[in-house]
Amino acid sequence: MFNDDFSPAEDTLSPSEKLEKYSGEVDWSYLRPHFEAGNMIYVDPCLDLKIAGIAFTEDDQAQVQKWLKCGDLVQPCELHAEHWQKEKTQFKAMIVRPFILAQPLEK
């Protein structure tokens, strides 16, 4: 689990350091409220989570749109949520406000 509280000290961190600080392993119960709010983005395991986070941080809309178009990034639906709940899926997650990027961990 990671801490999603932001502090003034965060202003001294580089974008890459911020991504590391606000990353961690979580279970579906942590992500479900973010999914229900429409803020969760599924990151396919073929894509490096940190690279995706950097693209969001830098507002690289062209790259994000490319990943969305090819399915490497997906806004999950209820079928995904049901599957993750049933399988008790664990994720590596990263906060990139207002989103939380999530990638399933290998079993």
Secondary structure, 3 states (H helix, E strand, C coil): CCCCCCCHHHHHCCHHHHHHHCEEEEEHHHHHHHHHCCCEEEECCCCCHHHHHHHHHCCCHHHHHHHHHHCCEECCCHHHHHHHHHHCCEEEEEEECCEEEEEECCC
